């Protein structure tokens, strides 16, 4: 039958890898994937499994940690040639920054080596999937998940900054209700997601190339 999966658009690549595996192993299952940065409520919305970044926000839900994703700061070689390469976190403030704003309009904080960096956004986007393209266009520095830009960094189209520092990491969880967690389709979906977000899975394998 149909199974509804709710996920942030920024996680579309690893999630669709999980869906591909799910369909191959369970041909009778028909996933419907809803992409939105809004927090879905499996107990109230027509959602079987939601994938959430960061805090779960509801202890009534059954949550499974899928993995952790690292943030990196990148920029294009052209931008760095024009503006110079920041060598210390406080130098980021002098650069053009493309920032991400969440559903409520708050800018996502930047952290370098555990230190919060105050940035003045030159451009603000409300979709994380636009961040790599903004960096490639030379708009400025971008703070995004490593797997999103790994191929560009490997190819030399983008440059990773502060690679010697531990950057921010965000946990990823699947959430569902107690009743739905017992169903075969939901169990299979969570297992497929865990494979995709595992240390040797799609998302982290891509990130290791950064």
Secondary structure as UniProt FT lines:
FT   STRAND          2..7
FT   HELIX           9..11
FT   HELIX           12..25
FT   TURN            27..28
FT   STRAND          30..35
FT   TURN            42..44
FT   STRAND          49..53
FT   TURN            59..60
FT   STRAND          62..75
FT   HELIX           77..83
FT   HELIX           89..94
FT   STRAND          97..101
FT   TURN            103..104
FT   STRAND          110..112
FT   TURN            113..114
FT   STRAND          115..117
FT   STRAND          121..125
FT   HELIX           128..130
FT   HELIX           131..136
FT   TURN            137..138
FT   STRAND          141..145
FT   HELIX           146..155
FT   STRAND          159..161
FT   TURN            163..164
FT   STRAND          169..176
FT   HELIX           178..181
FT   HELIX           184..197
FT   TURN            199..200
FT   HELIX           202..207
FT   TURN            208..209
//
